[in-house]
């Protein structure tokens, strides 16, 4: 194919892009498609042209003057940063990827890496949206309850470097845990030299063997987490939680609480420096980051199989009745610690990817070692070493330090809950107001483009009020508290009512009837969401 044909192939694909689509083009070639590309874009579109050849990049880097189009030289860090900024829960499924000409074949290694990075971000965003959709009501219920427990907890910040250079053991519930616990029992006299962190599922596994962890971490919103720990809540082991951890567990737990800040630093100015943890989808990711924040080194994974080792999904010692109701899985394969194929799932492989990303990021700036004493999937950056060998070879001199409480948080919990209630009630009223405005504008059947309407036009002013109401609601700090609901709502509403093509953008954005109809649906749907939220708030009072 010649350059003309390559250009036509690209431009044809752009004909149906949406007004806010993000376009990734792999290769600039000689820039022959740029003029035609610009014609296909509206003001909301963003284009990233990735050029793997530095000489070509330097030739054309000053050629592009359009601020919708960004030419970048390929390298992992740049691509990760750009994709991370552009691809979010609103637009992750509004992407167009196009390898230009023969770039895909000529720079196959770079192209594959680009797709790998894009897939990673896509999966992270889509998974987060899926979690929000599944647990949005539970998140809100837990938040309203847990907000009253935060003053009685110690912020994670209080424990920075509290266990400097103490080795940590992160205990997960994979099939390897049975063997790992046998090793821990064999060397039980050495365990006080380790900082041991358990999750909901593995706390009982340790206590049944008279191994008392230094910390329990619980981030799961579901009630089953309380059932897993219920018989151990009288143990005085500190429990790390965050705003959306299961409320029943947090209310019943007798030990000290440690607060992992995720939401409140975004809504309360005096808490903006409070620390949360890395989120990778499982409690083990948070536990690992807690160990790092506390200065632990090395960090050792046990029971962290991330695969179906021994054809099992969990260890025998960490099994619960809920495990009898296992969903059907579509298995994929990854490499195990011996470089053999091993069965896993998309979810477990995602967790593995997030571990690898985390380890790579941390080791780029900190001298922290990670070891994998499990027998499942290979984790890049955490070489497999037998737990017995680790215990024998480490210079175990210092005993791990207990986590003494420092209850220094002082928030007005009732004021926060009242603010959420007021916010919901205010916007329920505004929904009705904006619904009526939109209905009136539609019935008026105004055919003058908004760009030609007078500034003092009542119709224009009313519509601007509608737009301002949307902006003010979505950017309001109180909306963060109902964030899971709103994240799902915005994704749903954009895909159902806001799908105009880029080529129609100018006409439709100035079409008052079209816009009024879109926002009529927006406020009708939002009203139903807010009514559901209000019911939860009333129930939790």
C-alpha positions as CSV (number, residue, x, y, z in Angstrom):
1,X,0.0,0.0,0.0
2,X,1.1,3.6,-0.6
3,X,0.9,6.5,1.8
4,X,-2.4,7.7,0.2
5,X,-4.0,4.3,0.9
6,X,-2.6,4.3,4.5
7,X,-4.1,7.8,5.0
8,X,-7.5,6.8,3.6
9,X,-7.6,3.8,5.8
10,X,-7.0,5.9,8.9
11,X,-9.4,8.7,7.9
12,X,-12.2,6.3,7.1
13,X,-11.9,4.9,10.6
14,X,-12.2,8.4,12.1
15,X,-15.5,9.1,10.3
16,X,-17.7,7.7,13.1
17,X,-15.7,8.7,16.2
18,X,-17.7,10.3,19.0
19,X,-17.3,13.8,20.1
20,X,-15.1,12.9,23.1
21,X,-13.3,9.9,21.6
22,X,-9.6,9.5,22.3
23,X,-7.5,8.4,19.3
24,X,-4.1,6.7,19.6
25,X,-2.2,6.6,16.3
26,X,1.0,4.5,16.3
27,X,3.4,6.2,13.9
28,X,3.5,9.7,12.3
29,X,5.3,8.5,9.1
30,X,5.9,11.8,7.2
31,X,2.9,13.6,8.7
32,X,0.9,13.2,5.5
33,X,-2.4,12.5,7.3
34,X,-2.3,15.4,9.7
35,X,-4.4,17.9,7.6
36,X,-7.2,15.3,7.0
37,X,-7.0,14.2,10.7
38,X,-7.7,17.7,11.9
39,X,-10.8,17.9,9.8
40,X,-12.3,14.8,11.5
41,X,-11.9,16.1,15.0
42,X,-14.1,18.3,17.2
43,X,-12.9,20.4,20.0
44,X,-13.4,17.7,22.6
45,X,-11.4,15.0,20.8
46,X,-7.8,14.1,21.8
47,X,-5.3,12.4,19.6
48,X,-2.0,10.9,20.7
49,X,0.5,10.1,18.0
50,X,3.1,7.7,19.2
51,X,6.4,7.7,17.3
52,X,8.9,5.0,18.1
53,X,11.7,6.4,15.9
54,X,13.6,9.2,17.6
55,X,14.9,10.6,14.4
56,X,11.5,10.8,12.9
57,X,10.1,12.3,16.1
58,X,12.7,15.0,16.2
59,X,11.9,15.9,12.5
60,X,8.2,16.4,13.1
61,X,7.9,17.3,16.8
62,X,7.4,21.0,16.0
63,X,5.2,20.4,13.0
64,X,1.9,20.0,15.0
65,X,0.3,23.2,16.1
66,X,-3.2,21.8,16.9
67,X,-3.6,21.5,20.7
68,X,-5.9,18.5,20.3
69,X,-3.0,16.5,18.8
70,X,0.0,15.4,20.8
71,X,3.1,13.8,19.2
72,X,5.1,11.8,21.7
73,X,8.3,9.7,21.5
74,X,7.7,6.2,22.6
75,X,9.0,5.1,26.0
76,X,7.3,3.2,28.7
77,X,7.1,6.0,31.3
78,X,5.7,8.6,28.8
79,X,3.1,6.2,27.5
80,X,2.0,5.1,30.9
81,X,1.6,8.7,32.1
82,X,-0.3,9.8,29.1
83,X,-2.7,6.8,29.0
84,X,-3.1,7.1,32.8
85,X,-4.3,10.7,32.4
86,X,-6.5,10.3,29.4
87,X,-8.2,6.9,30.0
88,X,-10.7,7.1,32.8
89,X,-14.1,5.6,33.8
90,X,-15.9,8.1,31.6
91,X,-14.0,7.4,28.4
92,X,-12.3,4.1,28.7
93,X,-14.6,2.6,26.1
94,X,-14.3,5.5,23.7
95,X,-10.9,4.7,22.3
96,X,-9.7,4.3,18.8
97,X,-6.3,2.6,18.3
98,X,-4.8,2.7,14.8
99,X,-1.3,1.5,13.8
100,X,-0.4,3.6,10.8
101,X,1.1,2.0,7.7
102,X,3.5,-0.8,8.5
103,X,4.5,0.6,11.9
104,X,2.9,-2.4,13.7
105,X,5.2,-4.8,11.8
106,X,8.3,-2.6,11.7
107,X,8.2,-1.7,15.4
108,X,6.4,-4.8,16.7
109,X,8.1,-4.8,20.1
110,X,7.2,-1.2,20.8
111,X,3.6,-1.6,19.5
112,X,3.0,-4.7,21.7
113,X,4.3,-2.8,24.7
114,X,2.0,0.1,24.0
115,X,-1.0,-2.2,23.7
116,X,0.1,-4.0,26.9
117,X,0.1,-0.6,28.8
118,X,-3.2,0.4,27.3
119,X,-4.8,-2.9,28.2
120,X,-3.5,-2.6,31.7
121,X,-5.1,0.8,32.2
122,X,-8.3,-0.3,30.5
123,X,-8.6,-3.3,32.7
124,X,-7.9,-1.3,35.8
125,X,-10.5,1.3,35.0
126,X,-13.2,-1.1,33.9
127,X,-12.6,-3.3,36.9
128,X,-13.0,-0.3,39.2
129,X,-16.2,0.6,37.5
130,X,-17.5,-3.0,37.9
131,X,-16.6,-3.0,41.6
132,X,-18.4,0.4,42.1
133,X,-21.5,-0.9,40.3
134,X,-21.6,-4.1,42.4
135,X,-21.0,-2.5,45.8
136,X,-22.3,1.1,45.5
137,X,-25.0,0.7,48.1
138,X,-22.8,-1.3,50.4
139,X,-20.1,1.3,50.1
140,X,-22.5,4.1,51.2
141,X,-23.9,2.0,54.1
142,X,-20.4,1.2,55.3
143,X,-19.2,4.8,54.9
144,X,-22.1,6.3,57.0
145,X,-21.4,3.8,59.8
146,X,-17.6,3.9,59.7
147,X,-17.4,7.7,59.7
148,X,-18.3,7.6,63.4
149,X,-15.3,5.2,64.1
150,X,-12.6,7.3,62.5
151,X,-12.0,9.5,65.6
152,X,-11.4,6.3,67.6
153,X,-8.7,5.1,65.2
154,X,-5.0,5.8,64.5
155,X,-4.0,7.2,61.1
156,X,-1.6,5.1,59.1
157,X,0.8,8.1,59.1
158,X,1.6,7.4,62.7
159,X,3.4,4.3,61.8
160,X,5.8,5.5,59.0
161,X,9.0,3.6,59.4
162,X,7.8,2.1,62.7
163,X,9.3,-1.2,61.7
164,X,12.3,0.0,59.8
165,X,14.2,-2.9,58.2
166,X,12.1,-5.5,60.0
167,X,11.1,-8.3,57.5
168,X,7.4,-8.5,56.8
169,X,5.3,-11.6,55.9
170,X,2.2,-10.9,53.9
171,X,-0.2,-13.8,54.5
172,X,-2.6,-14.6,51.7
173,X,-5.0,-17.5,51.3
174,X,-3.7,-19.2,48.2
175,X,-3.1,-23.0,48.0
176,X,0.6,-22.6,49.0
177,X,-0.4,-21.3,52.5
178,X,-0.8,-24.8,53.9
179,X,2.9,-25.5,53.2
180,X,4.0,-22.0,54.1
181,X,2.3,-22.3,57.5
182,X,4.1,-25.6,58.2
183,X,7.4,-23.8,57.6
184,X,6.3,-20.9,59.9
185,X,5.4,-23.5,62.6
186,X,8.8,-25.1,62.2
187,X,10.5,-21.8,62.8
188,X,8.0,-20.4,65.2
189,X,10.6,-19.1,67.6
190,X,11.9,-16.7,64.9
191,X,8.5,-15.2,64.1
192,X,8.7,-12.4,66.6
193,X,11.5,-11.0,64.3
194,X,8.9,-10.6,61.5
195,X,6.0,-8.2,61.1
196,X,3.2,-10.5,60.1
197,X,0.1,-9.1,58.3
198,X,-3.0,-11.1,57.8
199,X,-6.3,-10.5,55.9
200,X,-9.8,-11.5,56.8
201,X,-9.5,-15.0,55.4
202,X,-6.1,-15.8,56.8
203,X,-6.4,-14.5,60.4
204,X,-8.0,-17.7,61.6
205,X,-5.5,-19.8,59.6
206,X,-2.7,-18.3,61.7
207,X,-4.5,-18.2,65.1
208,X,-5.4,-21.9,64.8
209,X,-1.7,-22.6,64.7
210,X,-1.0,-20.2,67.6
211,X,0.6,-17.7,65.3
212,X,-0.6,-14.2,66.2
213,X,-0.1,-11.6,63.5
214,X,0.9,-8.1,64.2
215,X,-1.9,-6.6,62.0
216,X,-5.1,-7.6,60.3
217,X,-6.2,-5.7,57.2
218,X,-9.8,-5.6,56.0
219,X,-10.9,-3.6,53.0
220,X,-13.7,-5.8,51.7
221,X,-17.2,-4.1,52.0
222,X,-19.1,-7.4,52.2
223,X,-20.6,-8.9,55.3
224,X,-18.8,-12.2,54.8
225,X,-15.6,-10.5,56.0
226,X,-17.2,-10.2,59.4
227,X,-18.2,-13.8,59.4
228,X,-14.6,-14.8,58.6
229,X,-13.3,-12.9,61.7
230,X,-16.2,-13.1,64.0
231,X,-14.8,-15.7,66.4
232,X,-11.5,-13.8,66.7
233,X,-12.8,-10.2,67.3
234,X,-11.8,-10.4,71.0
235,X,-8.1,-10.7,70.1
236,X,-6.3,-7.4,70.7
237,X,-4.7,-7.4,67.2
238,X,-4.8,-4.0,65.5
239,X,-7.2,-3.9,62.5
240,X,-6.5,-1.6,59.5
241,X,-9.7,-0.4,57.7
242,X,-10.8,2.3,55.4
243,X,-14.0,4.2,54.9
244,X,-15.8,1.4,53.0
245,X,-14.7,-1.6,55.0
246,X,-17.6,-3.8,56.3
247,X,-19.4,-1.8,58.9
248,X,-20.4,-4.9,61.0
249,X,-16.8,-5.9,61.4
250,X,-15.6,-2.4,62.3
251,X,-18.5,-2.0,64.9
252,X,-17.8,-5.4,66.5
253,X,-14.0,-5.4,66.5
254,X,-12.4,-5.1,70.0
255,X,-8.8,-4.4,69.0
256,X,-7.3,-1.0,68.0
257,X,-8.3,0.4,64.7
258,X,-5.9,1.9,62.1
259,X,-7.4,4.2,59.5
260,X,-6.3,3.9,55.9
261,X,-7.4,7.3,54.4
262,X,-8.9,7.1,50.9
263,X,-11.9,9.4,50.8
264,X,-11.6,12.0,53.5
265,X,-8.4,13.6,52.3
266,X,-10.4,14.6,49.2
267,X,-13.2,16.2,51.2
268,X,-11.6,17.6,54.4
269,X,-8.8,20.1,54.1
270,X,-7.2,19.2,57.5
271,X,-6.9,15.6,56.4
272,X,-5.4,16.1,52.9
273,X,-2.0,14.7,54.1
274,X,-3.4,11.6,55.6
275,X,-2.2,8.4,54.0
276,X,-4.0,5.6,52.2
277,X,-2.5,2.6,50.5
278,X,-1.9,1.3,47.0
279,X,-5.1,-0.3,45.6
280,X,-4.6,-3.3,43.3
281,X,-7.8,-5.1,43.9
282,X,-7.0,-7.4,46.8
283,X,-6.3,-7.0,50.5
284,X,-2.7,-8.3,49.8
285,X,-1.9,-5.2,47.8
286,X,-2.9,-2.9,50.6
287,X,-1.1,-5.1,53.2
288,X,2.1,-5.0,51.1
289,X,1.9,-1.2,50.9
290,X,1.3,-0.9,54.7
291,X,4.4,-3.0,55.3
292,X,6.4,-0.7,53.0
293,X,5.1,2.4,54.7
294,X,6.1,1.0,58.0
295,X,9.7,0.5,56.7
296,X,9.6,-3.3,56.5
297,X,12.3,-4.8,54.4
298,X,12.3,-7.4,52.8
299,X,8.6,-8.1,52.2
300,X,7.8,-11.7,51.8
301,X,4.7,-13.2,50.2
302,X,3.2,-16.4,51.5
303,X,0.0,-18.0,50.1
304,X,0.2,-15.5,47.2
305,X,-0.3,-18.0,44.4
306,X,-2.3,-15.8,42.0
307,X,-3.1,-19.1,40.2
308,X,-4.6,-22.5,40.7
309,X,-1.6,-24.2,42.3
310,X,-2.2,-27.9,43.0
311,X,-5.5,-27.3,41.1
312,X,-6.9,-25.4,44.1
313,X,-8.2,-21.9,44.5
314,X,-7.5,-21.5,48.2
315,X,-5.5,-23.3,50.9
316,X,-7.3,-26.0,52.9
317,X,-6.7,-24.1,56.1
318,X,-8.3,-20.9,54.9
319,X,-11.5,-22.5,53.4
320,X,-14.9,-21.2,54.4
321,X,-18.5,-22.5,53.6
322,X,-18.9,-19.7,51.1
323,X,-16.3,-21.4,48.9
324,X,-18.7,-24.2,48.1
325,X,-20.6,-21.8,45.9
326,X,-17.8,-21.2,43.4
327,X,-18.6,-19.4,40.1
328,X,-17.6,-20.9,36.8
329,X,-14.3,-19.6,35.5
330,X,-12.8,-19.2,32.1
331,X,-9.2,-20.2,32.8
332,X,-6.2,-18.7,31.1
333,X,-2.5,-19.6,31.6
334,X,0.4,-17.8,33.0
335,X,4.0,-18.9,34.0
336,X,4.6,-20.4,37.4
337,X,7.8,-20.1,39.6
338,X,9.4,-22.8,37.5
339,X,8.5,-21.2,34.2
340,X,5.8,-23.9,33.5
341,X,2.2,-23.1,32.5
342,X,-0.2,-22.8,35.3
343,X,-4.0,-22.2,35.3
344,X,-5.2,-18.8,36.5
345,X,-8.2,-16.5,35.9
346,X,-8.4,-13.0,34.4
347,X,-9.0,-11.6,37.9
348,X,-6.0,-13.3,39.5
349,X,-3.8,-12.4,36.5
350,X,-4.9,-8.8,37.0
351,X,-3.9,-8.9,40.6
352,X,-0.5,-10.3,39.5
353,X,-0.1,-7.5,37.0
354,X,-0.9,-4.9,39.7
355,X,1.7,-6.5,42.1
356,X,4.3,-6.3,39.3
357,X,3.5,-2.7,38.5
358,X,3.7,-1.8,42.2
359,X,7.0,-3.6,42.8
360,X,8.6,-1.9,39.7
361,X,7.4,1.5,40.8
362,X,8.6,1.1,44.4
363,X,12.0,-0.3,43.4
364,X,12.6,2.6,41.1
365,X,13.0,4.9,44.1
366,X,13.4,2.7,47.2
367,X,15.7,-0.2,48.1
368,X,13.0,-2.6,49.1
369,X,13.4,-6.3,48.4
370,X,10.4,-8.6,47.7
371,X,10.4,-12.4,47.9
372,X,7.7,-14.8,46.8
373,X,7.7,-17.9,49.0
374,X,4.5,-19.2,47.4
375,X,4.4,-21.9,44.7
376,X,2.0,-20.5,42.1
377,X,2.4,-17.8,39.5
378,X,5.8,-16.1,39.0
379,X,5.7,-12.5,40.2
380,X,8.2,-10.2,38.4
381,X,10.3,-8.3,40.9
382,X,9.6,-10.9,43.6
383,X,11.8,-13.9,43.0
384,X,10.8,-17.2,44.4
385,X,12.7,-18.2,47.5
386,X,11.8,-21.0,49.9
387,X,10.5,-19.5,53.2
388,X,12.8,-21.7,55.1
389,X,15.8,-20.4,53.2
390,X,14.7,-16.8,53.8
391,X,14.3,-17.4,57.6
392,X,17.7,-19.1,57.7
393,X,19.6,-16.5,55.8
394,X,18.2,-13.2,57.1
395,X,20.0,-11.5,59.9
396,X,17.2,-11.6,62.4
397,X,18.3,-9.3,65.2
398,X,15.5,-6.9,66.1
399,X,12.0,-7.9,67.3
400,X,9.1,-6.3,65.4
401,X,7.5,-3.3,67.1
402,X,4.0,-3.3,68.2
403,X,1.6,-0.6,66.9
404,X,0.8,1.7,69.7
405,X,-2.4,3.8,69.2
406,X,-2.2,7.5,68.5
407,X,-5.8,8.7,68.3
408,X,-5.2,12.2,66.9
409,X,-8.1,12.4,64.4
410,X,-10.8,14.9,65.3
411,X,-13.6,15.2,62.7
412,X,-17.2,16.2,63.1
413,X,-18.8,12.9,61.9
414,X,-22.3,14.1,62.4
415,X,-21.7,17.2,60.4
416,X,-20.3,15.1,57.5
417,X,-23.4,12.9,57.5
418,X,-25.7,15.9,57.7
419,X,-23.8,17.5,54.8
420,X,-24.4,14.4,52.6
421,X,-28.1,14.5,53.5
422,X,-28.4,18.2,52.7
423,X,-26.5,17.7,49.4
424,X,-28.9,14.9,48.3
425,X,-32.0,16.9,49.3
426,X,-30.7,20.0,47.6
427,X,-30.1,18.2,44.3
428,X,-33.3,16.3,44.4
429,X,-35.0,19.7,44.3
430,X,-32.7,20.9,41.6
431,X,-33.4,17.8,39.5
432,X,-37.1,18.8,39.5
433,X,-36.2,22.4,38.7
434,X,-34.0,21.4,35.7
435,X,-36.5,18.8,34.5
436,X,-39.1,21.5,34.3
437,X,-36.8,23.9,32.5
438,X,-35.8,21.2,29.9
439,X,-39.4,20.3,29.3
440,X,-40.3,23.9,28.8
441,X,-37.4,24.4,26.3
442,X,-38.4,21.3,24.4
443,X,-42.0,22.4,24.2
444,X,-40.9,25.8,22.9
445,X,-39.3,24.0,19.9
446,X,-36.7,26.8,19.5
447,X,-35.0,26.5,16.1
448,X,-32.4,29.3,16.6
449,X,-28.9,27.9,17.3
450,X,-27.7,28.9,20.7
451,X,-24.7,30.6,19.1
452,X,-27.1,33.1,17.6
453,X,-29.3,33.7,20.6
454,X,-29.0,37.0,22.5
455,X,-27.1,37.0,25.8
456,X,-30.1,38.2,27.7
457,X,-32.4,35.5,26.2
458,X,-34.4,33.8,29.0
459,X,-34.2,30.5,27.2
460,X,-30.4,30.7,26.9
461,X,-30.1,31.8,30.6
462,X,-32.2,28.9,31.7
463,X,-30.2,26.4,29.7
464,X,-26.9,27.8,31.1
465,X,-28.4,27.3,34.6
466,X,-29.0,23.7,33.7
467,X,-25.4,23.2,32.6
468,X,-24.1,25.0,35.7
469,X,-26.2,22.7,37.9
470,X,-24.6,19.7,36.3
471,X,-21.1,21.1,36.7
472,X,-21.7,22.2,40.3
473,X,-23.1,18.8,41.3
474,X,-20.4,16.7,39.7
475,X,-17.6,18.9,41.2
476,X,-19.2,19.3,44.6
477,X,-17.1,17.8,47.5
478,X,-20.2,16.1,48.9
479,X,-20.6,14.2,45.7
480,X,-17.4,12.3,46.6
481,X,-19.2,10.6,49.4
482,X,-21.7,9.1,46.9
483,X,-18.9,8.6,44.4
484,X,-19.6,5.0,43.5
485,X,-23.2,5.8,42.6
486,X,-22.1,8.9,40.6
487,X,-19.3,7.1,38.8
488,X,-21.7,4.4,37.5
489,X,-24.3,7.0,36.7
490,X,-22.0,9.2,34.6
491,X,-20.7,6.2,32.7
492,X,-24.3,5.0,32.1
493,X,-25.7,8.4,31.1
494,X,-22.9,9.2,28.7
495,X,-23.3,5.9,26.9
496,X,-27.1,6.2,26.7
497,X,-27.7,9.8,25.9
498,X,-24.5,11.6,25.1
499,X,-23.2,9.8,22.0
500,X,-23.1,12.4,19.3
501,X,-20.5,12.0,16.6
502,X,-17.6,14.4,16.3
503,X,-18.8,15.4,12.9
504,X,-22.2,16.5,14.4
505,X,-20.7,18.3,17.4
506,X,-21.0,21.9,16.2
507,X,-24.6,21.5,15.0
508,X,-25.8,19.5,18.0
509,X,-24.1,21.4,20.8
510,X,-25.8,24.6,19.6
511,X,-29.2,22.8,19.1
512,X,-31.2,23.8,22.1
513,X,-33.9,21.1,21.5
514,X,-31.3,18.3,21.3
515,X,-29.3,19.5,24.3
516,X,-32.5,20.0,26.4
517,X,-33.6,16.5,25.6
518,X,-30.2,15.1,26.7
519,X,-30.2,17.0,30.0
520,X,-33.9,16.2,30.6
521,X,-32.8,12.5,30.6
522,X,-29.8,13.3,32.7
523,X,-31.8,14.8,35.5
524,X,-34.6,12.2,35.3
525,X,-32.0,9.5,35.8
526,X,-30.1,11.4,38.4
527,X,-33.3,11.9,40.4
528,X,-33.9,8.2,40.6
529,X,-30.3,7.6,41.8
530,X,-30.6,10.3,44.5
531,X,-33.9,8.8,45.7
532,X,-32.2,5.5,46.1
533,X,-29.3,7.2,48.0
534,X,-31.7,9.0,50.2
535,X,-33.4,5.7,51.2
536,X,-30.0,4.4,52.3
537,X,-29.3,7.5,54.3
538,X,-32.6,7.3,56.1
539,X,-32.1,3.6,56.8
540,X,-28.6,4.2,58.2
541,X,-29.7,7.1,60.6
